Amino acid sequence: MRTFRNILITGGAGFIGSNMIRYLLTGDSGFTGRIINVDALTYAGNAESLADIAEHFGGGSTPRYVFIQADIRNRQNLERIFNEYQIDAVIHFAAESHVDRSIVGPESFVTTNVLGTYTLLEVARQYWQDRFGTLAEAPVLFHHISTDEVYGSLGATGYFTEDTPYDPRSPYSASKAASDHLVMAYHHTYGLPVTLTNCSNNYGPYQFPEKLIPLMILNMLENKALPVYGDGKNIRDWLYVEDHNRAVWLVMREGRVGEKYNIGGENEWENIQLVHALIDIVAEETGKRAEDLRRLITFVKDRPGHDRRYAIDCSKIKKELGWRQSVNFPEGLRHTVRWYLTHQSWIQHVRSGEYRHWIEKNYSNR
């Protein structure tokens, strides 16, 4: 089993990254080292999501949590961070990730997801090679977080496996596919120790309000339209964020170097079915009438290149590493609804833009 002392997490102020940091420092991960969270704090990066972590783990002479606002495209900053904190593992979450935004403005997706990943790989390779002499035996790991969207679209049957050919359909998924290939190329070419995971749609606390589940919840609370693309029958496989992060940590400790593992919820829902399920839960939790909420459903023009169905075969990680999902969908969905109902301050700070200034006001930024 691999162990790490100083983990660099990129994009740790984002939805999945912040939940990963929370899991490593407060969950049952067994991790006792230090986390260096590097995030550029673009629109979806919210350092306030880790306010309690910064308070409890960020102080003293040897803090276990360090936040650094930096762009992964800036090589000089990354080199300084690797040297100062003696990084022995990377969990690379940082990415532009919203499909709609990639259609309107693809350039930032290419520069961050492709060039940023290249820069991070190159800095890690050179630092670890200089420090250990040979990468093949070095006690280090570069873990890359990817998505099932790189595989393209499925028909009514079948599943994505680790051997499914890549067939990205949007600028976002194309940029992630390119970054996946770079990571594996660095392993095969230079011997860089890497692992890679492709996950299905995550949901849970701290997700940015533009995403489907939080958008629907918040619009219901305000009696706003519930926009559903096309006929609403696009299918996604939903995975609770903590189950995802448990799987990532398991792969990092016990997965085979140079391998990729699919992480799925085995939990397929049509978008319209999901909206109706959310309506039922919000109605129960708030006393609103479900019939009134259903009238808010509004079908809108489908987005270009909208993949019809995603579904992941995660038998490899189950068979090799013994991972299982621990949160069933009704339980996870209700917990998510309750989280958004009880975290109105966080929501308002995102909507007002105040979250962008949290670092300056509350935390010593390096």
Protein Blocks (a to p, Z undefined) as FASTA:
>chain_A
ZZdfbdcdehklbmklmmmmmmmmmmmnopabdcddddehiaklcfklmmmmmmmmmgcj
bdcbdcddddfklmklmmmmmmmnopabdcdfbccfbfklmmmmmmlmmmmmmmmmmmmm
mmmmmmmmmmnopaklpccdddddddfklnopadfedcddfklccddfbfklmmmmmmmm
mmmmmmmmnopacddddddddedehiafkbmklmmmmmmmnopacddehjlpaccddddf
klmmmmmmmmmmmmcehiacdddehiacdfklmmmmmmmmmmmmnopafklmmmmpccdd
ddehiafbdcddfklmmmmnopacfbdfklmmmmmmmmmmmmmmmmmmmmnommmmmmmm
moccZZ
